Amino acid sequence: MVNITKKSNSLRIAVASATVKVSKQETIDAIVQRKIPKGDVFEFARAAGLFGVKKTSDVIPDCHPLPIEFTSITYEIVDLTILITVEVHTIYKTGVEVEAMHGASVTALTMYDMLKPIDKGVEIQNIRLLQKSGGKSDFKHLKFPEIKAAVVVCSDSVFQQIAEDYSGKAIVSRLEQFGIITTEYTIVPDDIEVIQNITTELVSKEINLLILTGGTGLSPRDVTPEAISPLIERKIDGVMETARNYGQDRMPYAMLSRGVAGFIGDTLVLTFPGSKNGVEEYMDALFPQILHLFKVNKGQKH
């Protein structure tokens, strides 16, 4: 099965359809009048479709078991055709497209089975996904080339060239995936005044996104939150709450991170851990959805 451990829970919705075509009007009349010998076609097929949605992972090997929060199965009759529409919702790490299509398929197959004794010309047609939403796929094709980014590595050992920087370079690489170019990349020691000075300098250059990595832990030299907090004009506590919660599900020490986030003028400032794994987890937890903040900060509608 595909590894989805890096994904975050979000509301996922999928709508699928299937078509059942009969060969004569008498079949449609019998369905509507509930005169099919095997029973009420719509209700039997709906019940089967609900089971189909919930049992998808049992019959399709690569589908993950997931919580089904809502399923709707509706019908529309057009001439000799019955259009089946299945809508499925979940709050989980992966989507429900296959669940919706499987539900539509099982609904159609049940209908076929109930109708074949009276109509040998029944056909199942066009099982397909109509729409899906939720997760990072909503942002998949979005690029943000207008955003100017800066990355600051806060580390005594990297500044002294005793250690190599991995976290800052990981941030730069991940930003490139969204079309964001890092115009400033610098390494500074774990010193409050130095961190504040470089932050003020970068903000004055009209940097849109400033990410500092390192110095958010509890060692005596971890001072990045102390340096950045006094400069932040509009705190966004929910950002770091989200990142820490995401990390806590994967590593028990994530709760010890003291990162802060907020706006200094029009610059969004984020403080990330100093490890490559920590940085990648924070990027997975926050991007690209956090980039929506630039529109909100400018007063644009959602």
Buried (B, 14 or more C-beta within 10 A) or exposed (E): EEEEEEBBBBEBBBBBBBBBBBEEEEBBEBBEEEEBEEEBBBEBBBBBBBEBBBBBBEEEEEBBEBEBBEBBBEBEEEEBBBBBBBBBBBEBBBBBBBBBBBBBBBBBBBBBBBBEEBBEEBEBEEBEBBEBBBBBEBBEEEEBEEBBBBBBBBBBBBBEEEEEBBBBBBBBEBBEEBEBEBBBBBBBBBBBEBBBEBBEEBBEEEBBBBBBBBBBBEEEBBBBBBBBEEBBEEEBEEBBEBBBEBBBEEEEEBEBBBBBBBBBBEBBBBBBBBBBBBBBBBBBBBBBBBBEBBEEBEEEEE
